[in-house]
Amino acid sequence: LKADFIMANPPFNLDKWGQDRLLEDVRWKFGVPPSGNANFAWVQHMIHHLSPTGKIGLVLANGSLSSQTGGEGDIRRAIIEADLVEGIIALPSQLFYSTGIPVCLWFLSRGKSQPGKTLFIDARNMGTMVTRRLRELTSGEDGDIKKLTDTFEAFQQGTLEDEKGFCAVVTTDDIKAQDYILTPGRYVGIAETEDDGEPFDEKMQRITGELSKLFNRS
């Protein structure tokens, strides 16, 4: 099978996935995945079955963005250098019924519309709590999902401008300078906040006083 579109939510950080029986597998073009974590086995399995113009969208645990253990850093570097990573989105926590951990979205593509560039989006502050334990990304014309899709489409069309704290278009050389780590927060920076007019010295004294009271309470 060679698929034009692949969308998947594989098990996070799966261990005991049978690496010892698959050491010579043809799918491991970018390196043999570690025996204790199947994240990059899933990724390479999907890339192997991708058509020459195919696209992948998948959910992974955040460790996939930065892990260096078991050769994962080398596999991630090879995938980046092959210019397959089109976009990474960091999601907020509590989006799943089964786990509260935050996760990320990987978008991989053959024949990227912006070769040599990757879009990073930090969406960790998006979403609305619908219950005490569950968050949802809002839909509709002014919703979170529309903002994310519009941002991605603008990037693909080459019209996107970086928004500090939210999105950034980054070259492969810039990713290399960050040791091939794909955590969006490294690239989008911190959003600027409006000056509230309170002098720094007074604010620091007030905040440290409040912190001291909270420590006493705890």
For each residue, the residues with C-beta under 8 A, 3 or more apart:
1: 49
2: 49 50 51 52 54
3: 6 49 50 51 54
4: 51 53 54 55
5: 54 55 56
6: 3 46 49 50 54 55 56 57 58
7: 56 57 58
8: 42 46 56 57 58 59
9: 58 59
10: 14 38 39 42 58 59 60
11: 14 38
12: 39 60 61 99 101 103
13: 37 38 39 61 63
14: 10 11 17 37 38 39
15: 35 36 37 38
16: 35 36
17: 14 35 38 41
18: 21 22
19: 22 23 32 33 34 35 41
20: 23 35
21: 18
22: 18 19 25 28 41
23: 19 20 32
24:
25: 22 28
26: 29 48
27: 41 44 45 47 48
28: 22 25 31 32 33 41 44
29: 26 44 47 48 78
30: 40 44 47 75 78 79 82
31: 28 40 71 74 75 78
32: 19 23 28 71
33: 19 28 37 38 39 40 41 44 70 71 72 75
34: 19 37 40 69 70 71 72
35: 15 16 17 19 20 70
36: 15 16 70
37: 13 14 15 33 34 40 63 67 69 70 72
38: 10 11 13 14 15 17 33 41 42
39: 10 12 13 14 33 42 43 60 61 63 64 67 72
40: 30 31 33 34 37 43 44 64 72 75 76
41: 17 19 22 27 28 33 38 44 45
42: 8 10 38 39 45 46 58 60
43: 39 40 46 47 58 60 64 75 79 106 108
44: 27 28 29 30 33 40 41 47 48 75
45: 27 41 42 48 49
46: 6 8 42 43 49 50 56 58 108
47: 27 29 30 43 44 50 56 79 84 108
48: 26 27 29 44 45
49: 1 2 3 6 45 46
50: 2 3 6 46 47 54 55 56 108 110
51: 2 3 4 54 110
52: 2 110 111
53: 4 110 111
54: 2 3 4 5 6 50 51 109 110
55: 4 5 6 50 86 107 108 109 110
56: 5 6 7 8 46 47 50 106 107 108 109
57: 6 7 8 105 106 107
58: 6 7 8 9 10 42 43 46 105 106 108
59: 8 9 10 103 104 105 106
60: 10 12 39 42 43 64 65 103 104 105 106
61: 12 13 39 64 101 103 104
62: 65 66 90 101 102 103 104 183
63: 13 37 39 66 67
64: 39 40 43 60 61 67 72 76 104 106 182
65: 60 62 88 90 104 181 182 183
66: 62 63 181 182 183
67: 37 39 63 64 70 72 73 76
68: 72 73
69: 34 37 72 73
70: 33 34 35 36 37 67
71: 31 32 33 34 74 75
72: 33 34 37 39 40 64 67 68 69 75 76
73: 67 68 69 76 77 179 180
74: 31 71 77 78
75: 30 31 33 40 43 44 71 72 78 79
76: 40 64 67 72 73 79 80 180 182
77: 73 74 80 81 180
78: 29 30 31 74 75 81 82
79: 30 43 47 75 76 82 84 85 108
80: 76 77 83 84 85 118 172 175 176 180 182
81: 77 78 172
82: 30 78 79
83: 80 112 115 116 172
84: 47 79 80 108 109 110 112
85: 79 80 88 106 107 108 118 182
86: 55 107 108 109 112 113 114 118 119
87: 105 106 107 118 119 120 121 152 155
88: 65 85 104 105 106 107 118 119 120 121 182 184
89: 104 105 107 120 121 123 148 184
90: 62 65 102 104 121 122 123 124 183 184 185
91: 95 102 103 104 105 123 124 126
92: 95 102 123 124 125 126 127 135
93: 100 101 102 124 135
94: 100 127 129 133 134 135
95: 91 92 102 103 127 134 135 136 137
96: 99 100 101 103
97: 134
98:
99: 12 96
100: 93 94 96 133
101: 12 61 62 93 96
102: 62 90 91 92 93 95 124
103: 12 59 60 61 62 91 95 96
104: 59 60 61 62 64 65 88 89 90 91 184
105: 57 58 59 60 87 88 89 91
106: 43 56 57 58 59 60 64 85 87 88
107: 55 56 57 85 86 87 88 89 119 152
108: 43 46 47 50 55 56 58 79 84 85 86
109: 54 55 56 84 86 112 113
110: 50 51 52 53 54 55 84
111: 52 53
112: 83 84 86 109 115 117
113: 86 109 156 157 158
114: 86 117 119 155 156 158 169
115: 83 112
116: 83 171 172
117: 112 114 155 169 170 171 172
118: 80 85 86 87 88 169 170 171 172 175 182
119: 86 87 88 107 114 151 152 155 160 167 168 169 170
120: 87 88 89 167 168 169 170 182 184 187 188
121: 87 88 89 90 148 151 152 166 167 184 188
122: 90 125 165 166 167 184 185 188
123: 89 90 91 92 126 127 137 144 148 166
124: 90 91 92 93 102
125: 92 122
126: 91 92 123 137 144 147 148
127: 92 94 95 123 135 136 137 138 144
128: 135 136 138
129: 94 132 134 135
130: 134 135 136
131: 134
132: 129
133: 94 100
134: 94 95 97 129 130 131
135: 92 93 94 95 127 128 129 130
136: 95 127 128 130
137: 95 123 126 127 143 144 145 148
138: 127 128 142 143 144 145
139: 143 144 145 146
140: 143 146
141: 146
142: 138 146
143: 137 138 139 140 146 147
144: 123 126 127 137 138 139 147 148
145: 137 138 139 148 149
146: 139 140 141 142 143 149 150
147: 126 143 144 150 151
148: 89 121 123 126 137 144 145 151 152
149: 145 146 152 153
150: 146 147 153 154
151: 119 121 147 148 154 155 160 166 167
152: 87 107 119 121 148 149 155 156
153: 149 150 156 157
154: 150 151 157 159 160
155: 87 114 117 119 151 152 158 160 167 169
156: 113 114 152 153
157: 113 153 154 160
158: 113 114 155
159: 154
160: 119 151 154 155 157 167 169
161:
162: 167 168 169 188
163: 166 167 168 188
164: 188 189 190 191 192
165: 122 188 189 190 191 192
166: 121 122 123 151 163 188 191
167: 119 120 121 122 151 155 160 162 163 188
168: 119 120 162 163 184 187 188 189
169: 114 117 118 119 120 155 160 162
170: 117 118 119 120 174 175 187
171: 116 117 118 174 175
172: 80 81 83 116 117 118 175 176
173: 176 177
174: 170 171 177 178 187
175: 80 118 170 171 172 178 180 181 182
176: 80 172 173 179 180
177: 173 174
178: 174 175 181 186 187
179: 73 176
180: 73 76 77 80 175 176
181: 65 66 175 178 186
182: 64 65 66 76 80 85 88 118 120 175
183: 62 65 66 90 186
184: 88 89 90 104 120 121 122 168 187 188
185: 90 122 188
186: 178 181 183
187: 120 168 170 174 178 184
188: 120 121 122 162 163 164 165 166 167 168 184 185
189: 164 165 168
190: 164 165
191: 164 165 166
192: 164 165
193:
194:
195:
196:
197:
198: 202 203 206
199: 202 203
200: 203 204
201: 204 205
202: 198 199 205 206
203: 198 199 200 206 207
204: 200 201 207 208
205: 201 202 208 209
206: 198 202 203 209 210
207: 203 204 210 211
208: 204 205 211 212
209: 205 206 212 213
210: 206 207 213 214
211: 207 208 214 215
212: 208 209 215 216
213: 209 210 216 217
214: 210 211 217 218
215: 211 212 218
216: 212 213
217: 213 214
218: 214 215
